[in-house]
Amino acid sequence: MGRTVPSFRILLDSIIMELGNFRRALRRNDQEVFDRVMDMAREHASASTVAAALDPMDTIVLSILIEQQKQIDDLKEDSHAPPP
């Protein structure tokens, strides 16, 4: 039997394409940030696949939040490190 649910990666790419007009309306530097944020969502596509019952945007936002939290944690860690 074939899959009846499209893969999350395909769904994510579709959502990103749907957001194309929004992206194009952003300033150039904001477009680059948008692309990096969408890459954050791609980092967790495998986990999002197993959460098929959720709205895809929920898992996209959660993925982005996880990546941003990791960056915040790294910044905190760096700020507490003794100077070289």
N, C-alpha and C positions, 0 to 999 in steps of 0.2 A: 504494500500500500504506500502511496505517496503522502507527503505532508499536506495537511489541510490548512495549516497555519503558516503564513510566510515567516521566514527567519527574521529574528529581531534586527539583524544587520541590514537586511533589505528594507524593513519597515523604518528603521532609523534613517537610512539614506533617503527614503521617500519623504519623511517628515522634514528633513533638512532641505530637500528640494522645494517642498511646499513653503518653507520659510525664506526662499530665495529673494522674493520681493522685499521682505523685511531686511534681509542682509544687505541688499543693494542700496536701500535707503539710509543705511548707517554711514557714518564718516569712515574714511579709509582705515584709520587705526582701530575703530570699533569693529570693522569687518574682520580684521585680523584677530581681535579678541573673540569675536563670535566663532571664528573657525577653531580657535584653541579650545573654547568651551565645548563645541561639538565633538572635538577630538577626545575631550574628557568623557563624554557620554559613550563614545566608541570603546573606551578602555574597559567598560563594564558590560559590553553587549552580551557576553556569555552568561553573566548572572541575570541579565534582564530577560534572556530567553526562557529561563525557568520560572519567571514571574508573569507568565502569559495572561493570567487572570486580571492583572492590573492594567490600568490605562498606560499605554506606552510613554506618555509624557511624564507620568509619575516616576517610572524607572529612569528616564532620561535625567530628570531633575535630581533624583537621588544619586545617580552616578556622578553628576557634576558636583553636587555637594560633597560627596566623598573625596573627590579629587581636590577640591578647594580646601577641605579640612586637612588633608595631608600636607598641602602647601602651607597652611597656617601653622600646623604642628612643626614643620621644618623651620619656618621662620622663628618660632618661639624657641626652638632648640638652638638655633644659631645665635639668638640674642642672649642666651644664657651661657654660651660657651666662653671660656676664658680667652682673652686676646692672644694672638700668636706671638 
